[in-house]
Amino acid sequence: MSKIGIATDSHSGITPAMAEDMGIRVLPMPFYVEEECYYEEVSITREEFFEQLNADKKVSTSQPSPEAVMEFWRDALKEYDELVYIPMSSGLSGSCGTAMMLAQDEEFEGKVFVVDNGRVSTPLVRSIMDAQEMVKEGYDAAKVKEILEAEKDKMSIYIAVETLEFLQKGGRISAATAALGTVLNIKPILKLGVGLLETYKKSRGMKKAKKEMLEAIQQDLEVTFKEYHDRGDAYLLVATSADEETTNAWIEEVKEAFPGMDVLAGNLSLGICCHTGEGALGVGISCRPKR
């Protein structure tokens, strides 16, 4: 039987230490602060990232070079016969498309299987856990890819942002809308569907935004993902760019709203934080893929 490895990129929010504990590999993704290149959780921490972001420095994400991706795979294939690579969604970054192209190279064909199932941050972590579960069940890498991609729409996540500043900088809203929203204490709720980040609702204040996100999750559990929820295959997710105290309080709110359901919590990846800024709160659902 082939030895199958699981890998992702740092847009999953998985740190090197977490990756070691999980038994997976993580490709660090490059960031630019002004003109200087950094790598998430390797040469720049979350704290340093937010310091630069809040100091109005120009912060942007970038793609790793094709050679960096291939070297990462080559190293992994020294340990594994096959590799399931689950990067950030192609809807949010061109790096997934580049990886899929590289996987067709003769060196990697039949060995590296790139999954594009529209995930980032905590939903991506859940997909990695699903992949690990399937490998333990005896599925080969090609089948794991097939199942994950077939079930890619069985996920939703809602994110309420504390500030409109970074949505404006990213061109998602106008300067006038941002200014008016700040005066009126508008907290947009973004929805991350299959790889696309779009506006879901606009709320007056974070308290109302949290209530509306929990109501959206309730609706998803009762309607959209009812089949999965009824058999215990719907998982709750939390992802934030807030401080530890605010994050822990939000996790408790989610648990209280949905007693008996486990909550997988993590950080919004820095790629998403470029758009949300600090203080964003997210909640979502991911369903166990059907076999």
C-alpha positions as CSV (number, residue, x, y, z in Angstrom):
1,M,0.0,0.0,0.0
2,S,1.2,3.5,-0.9
3,K,2.3,5.8,1.9
4,I,0.2,8.9,1.5
5,G,1.1,12.3,2.9
6,I,-1.1,15.4,3.4
7,A,0.2,18.9,2.8
8,T,-1.3,22.4,2.6
9,D,-0.1,26.0,2.7
10,S,0.0,28.6,5.5
11,H,-3.3,30.2,4.4
12,S,-4.8,27.3,6.4
13,G,-3.7,29.1,9.5
14,I,-1.6,26.1,10.5
15,T,1.7,27.0,12.1
16,P,4.9,24.9,11.7
17,A,4.4,23.6,15.3
18,M,0.7,22.7,14.6
19,A,1.8,20.9,11.4
20,E,4.2,18.8,13.3
21,D,1.6,17.8,15.8
22,M,-0.9,16.9,13.0
23,G,1.7,15.0,11.0
24,I,1.3,17.1,7.9
25,R,3.5,19.5,5.9
26,V,2.8,23.3,5.4
27,L,4.2,25.4,2.6
28,P,4.9,28.9,4.0
29,M,3.3,31.6,1.8
30,P,5.1,34.9,1.0
31,F,4.0,38.3,2.2
32,Y,5.2,41.7,1.3
33,V,5.3,44.6,3.8
34,E,6.2,47.6,1.7
35,E,8.9,46.0,-0.5
36,E,10.2,43.4,1.9
37,C,9.2,39.7,1.6
38,Y,8.2,37.7,4.7
39,Y,6.9,34.2,5.2
40,E,3.8,33.6,7.4
41,E,4.8,32.2,10.8
42,V,8.4,31.8,9.6
43,S,9.8,35.3,9.3
44,I,6.7,37.2,10.4
45,T,4.4,36.5,13.3
46,R,0.7,37.4,13.5
47,E,1.5,40.1,16.0
48,E,4.1,41.6,13.7
49,F,1.7,41.4,10.8
50,F,-1.0,43.3,12.6
51,E,1.5,45.9,13.8
52,Q,2.4,46.6,10.2
53,L,-1.2,46.5,9.0
54,N,-2.3,48.9,11.7
55,A,0.6,51.2,11.1
56,D,-0.8,51.7,7.6
57,K,2.1,49.9,5.9
58,K,1.4,48.4,2.5
59,V,0.8,44.7,3.2
60,S,0.1,42.3,0.4
61,T,0.0,38.6,-0.2
62,S,2.0,36.9,-3.0
63,Q,2.4,33.5,-4.5
64,P,5.4,31.2,-3.9
65,S,7.6,30.6,-6.9
66,P,7.0,27.4,-8.9
67,E,10.4,26.2,-7.9
68,A,9.6,26.7,-4.2
69,V,6.4,24.6,-4.7
70,M,8.3,21.9,-6.5
71,E,11.1,21.7,-4.0
72,F,8.4,21.4,-1.2
73,W,6.8,18.5,-3.0
74,R,10.2,16.8,-3.8
75,D,11.1,16.9,-0.1
76,A,7.7,15.5,0.9
77,L,8.0,12.7,-1.7
78,K,11.2,11.5,-0.1
79,E,9.0,10.4,2.8
80,Y,5.7,9.6,0.9
81,D,4.8,7.7,-2.3
82,E,1.8,10.0,-2.9
83,L,1.0,13.5,-1.7
84,V,-2.5,15.1,-1.3
85,Y,-1.8,18.8,-1.5
86,I,-4.7,21.1,-0.4
87,P,-3.9,24.7,-0.9
88,M,-5.9,27.9,-0.5
89,S,-8.9,28.0,-2.8
90,S,-8.4,29.0,-6.5
91,G,-11.2,31.5,-6.0
92,L,-9.0,33.5,-3.6
93,S,-5.5,32.9,-5.0
94,G,-3.8,32.0,-8.3
95,S,-1.4,29.7,-6.4
96,C,-3.8,26.8,-6.5
97,G,-4.0,27.0,-10.3
98,T,-0.3,27.1,-10.5
99,A,0.0,24.0,-8.3
100,M,-2.5,22.1,-10.5
101,M,-0.4,22.9,-13.6
102,L,2.8,21.9,-11.9
103,A,1.3,18.6,-10.7
104,Q,0.9,17.6,-14.4
105,D,4.6,17.7,-14.9
106,E,6.1,14.2,-15.5
107,E,8.0,14.4,-12.2
108,F,4.9,14.7,-10.2
109,E,2.1,13.1,-12.3
110,G,0.5,10.3,-10.4
111,K,2.3,11.3,-7.2
112,V,1.0,14.8,-6.3
113,F,-2.8,15.3,-6.2
114,V,-3.8,19.0,-5.9
115,V,-7.2,19.5,-4.3
116,D,-9.2,22.6,-5.2
117,N,-12.3,22.5,-2.9
118,G,-12.7,26.2,-2.2
119,R,-11.3,26.3,1.4
120,V,-9.1,28.6,3.5
121,S,-8.5,29.0,7.2
122,T,-10.4,26.7,9.5
123,P,-12.5,25.1,6.8
124,L,-9.2,24.1,5.1
125,V,-8.0,22.6,8.4
126,R,-11.2,20.6,8.6
127,S,-10.6,19.4,5.0
128,I,-7.1,18.2,6.0
129,M,-8.6,16.3,8.9
130,D,-11.2,14.7,6.5
131,A,-8.3,13.8,4.2
132,Q,-6.4,12.2,7.0
133,E,-9.5,10.2,8.0
134,M,-9.9,8.9,4.5
135,V,-6.3,7.9,4.2
136,K,-6.7,5.9,7.4
137,E,-9.8,4.3,5.9
138,G,-7.6,3.0,3.0
139,Y,-8.5,5.5,0.2
140,D,-5.7,6.4,-2.2
141,A,-4.6,9.9,-2.9
142,A,-6.6,10.2,-6.2
143,K,-9.8,9.1,-4.5
144,V,-9.3,11.5,-1.6
145,K,-9.0,14.4,-4.1
146,E,-12.1,13.2,-5.9
147,I,-14.2,13.0,-2.8
148,L,-13.1,16.3,-1.4
149,E,-13.8,18.2,-4.6
150,A,-17.1,16.5,-5.1
151,E,-18.2,17.8,-1.7
152,K,-16.7,21.2,-1.9
153,D,-20.0,23.1,-1.7
154,K,-20.8,21.5,1.7
155,M,-19.3,24.4,3.6
156,S,-20.2,28.0,4.6
157,I,-18.5,30.5,6.8
158,Y,-19.6,34.0,7.9
159,I,-17.1,36.7,9.0
160,A,-18.0,40.0,10.7
161,V,-15.3,42.7,10.4
162,E,-14.5,45.2,13.1
163,T,-13.4,47.9,10.6
164,L,-14.2,48.8,7.0
165,E,-10.8,50.2,6.3
166,F,-9.2,47.1,4.8
167,L,-12.2,46.3,2.7
168,Q,-11.9,49.8,1.2
169,K,-8.1,49.4,0.7
170,G,-8.8,46.1,-1.1
171,G,-11.3,47.7,-3.4
172,R,-14.3,45.8,-2.1
173,I,-16.1,49.0,-1.0
174,S,-15.7,52.6,-1.9
175,A,-14.1,55.2,0.4
176,A,-17.5,57.0,0.7
177,T,-19.2,53.7,1.8
178,A,-16.4,53.0,4.3
179,A,-16.6,56.5,5.8
180,L,-20.4,56.4,6.1
181,G,-20.3,52.8,7.5
182,T,-17.8,53.9,10.2
183,V,-20.0,56.8,11.3
184,L,-23.1,54.5,11.4
185,N,-21.1,51.6,13.2
186,I,-21.8,49.3,10.3
187,K,-20.2,45.9,10.6
188,P,-20.4,44.0,7.3
189,I,-20.8,40.2,7.4
190,L,-18.8,38.5,4.7
191,K,-19.7,35.1,3.4
192,L,-17.0,32.7,2.3
193,G,-18.7,30.1,0.0
194,V,-16.8,27.9,-2.4
195,G,-13.7,30.0,-2.5
196,L,-15.4,33.4,-2.9
197,L,-15.5,36.1,-0.3
198,E,-18.6,38.3,-0.7
199,T,-20.8,40.6,1.3
200,Y,-23.7,38.7,3.1
201,K,-25.3,41.4,5.3
202,K,-24.6,44.7,7.0
203,S,-25.3,45.1,10.7
204,R,-25.4,48.0,13.1
205,G,-22.7,47.0,15.6
206,M,-20.8,43.8,16.3
207,K,-23.4,42.5,18.8
208,K,-26.1,42.4,16.1
209,A,-23.6,41.0,13.6
210,K,-22.8,38.1,15.9
211,K,-26.5,37.4,16.4
212,E,-27.1,37.4,12.6
213,M,-24.2,35.1,12.0
214,L,-25.5,32.6,14.5
215,E,-29.0,32.8,12.9
216,A,-27.4,32.1,9.5
217,I,-25.7,29.0,10.9
218,Q,-28.9,27.8,12.5
219,Q,-30.6,28.1,9.1
220,D,-27.8,26.3,7.3
221,L,-28.0,23.4,9.9
222,E,-31.8,23.2,9.6
223,V,-32.1,23.5,5.8
224,T,-28.9,23.6,3.6
225,F,-27.0,20.9,5.5
226,K,-29.9,19.2,7.3
227,E,-29.0,15.8,5.9
228,Y,-25.5,16.0,7.3
229,H,-26.5,17.6,10.6
230,D,-29.1,14.9,11.2
231,R,-26.5,12.2,11.0
232,G,-23.9,14.1,13.0
233,D,-21.7,14.9,10.0
234,A,-21.9,18.7,10.2
235,Y,-19.0,20.4,12.1
236,L,-19.0,23.9,13.6
237,L,-16.0,26.1,12.8
238,V,-14.7,29.4,14.4
239,A,-12.0,31.5,12.8
240,T,-11.0,35.0,14.0
241,S,-8.4,37.7,13.7
242,A,-9.3,39.0,17.2
243,D,-7.3,38.8,20.4
244,E,-7.3,35.7,22.6
245,E,-9.9,37.0,25.1
246,T,-12.3,38.1,22.4
247,T,-11.8,34.8,20.5
248,N,-12.5,32.7,23.5
249,A,-15.6,34.6,24.4
250,W,-16.9,34.1,20.8
251,I,-16.2,30.4,20.9
252,E,-18.2,30.2,24.1
253,E,-21.1,32.1,22.4
254,V,-21.1,29.6,19.6
255,K,-21.0,26.6,21.9
256,E,-23.9,28.0,23.9
257,A,-25.9,28.6,20.7
258,F,-25.4,25.0,19.6
259,P,-25.1,22.8,22.7
260,G,-23.6,19.4,22.2
261,M,-21.7,20.3,19.0
262,D,-17.9,20.4,18.9
263,V,-16.3,23.6,17.7
264,L,-13.0,23.6,15.7
265,A,-11.4,27.0,16.2
266,G,-8.4,28.7,14.6
267,N,-7.0,31.9,13.2
268,L,-8.2,33.5,10.0
269,S,-5.2,33.2,7.7
270,L,-3.2,36.3,7.1
271,G,-4.3,36.3,3.4
272,I,-7.9,36.8,4.6
273,C,-6.8,39.2,7.3
274,C,-5.4,41.6,4.6
275,H,-9.1,42.2,3.8
276,T,-10.7,41.9,7.2
277,G,-8.1,43.6,9.4
278,E,-7.8,42.8,13.1
279,G,-10.8,41.9,15.3
280,A,-12.8,39.9,12.8
281,L,-15.0,37.1,14.0
282,G,-16.1,34.1,11.9
283,V,-18.3,31.1,12.3
284,G,-19.1,28.4,9.9
285,I,-20.0,24.8,9.0
286,S,-18.1,22.1,7.2
287,C,-19.7,18.7,6.4
288,R,-18.0,15.3,6.5
289,P,-17.5,14.3,2.9
290,K,-19.7,11.4,1.7
291,R,-17.8,8.3,0.7
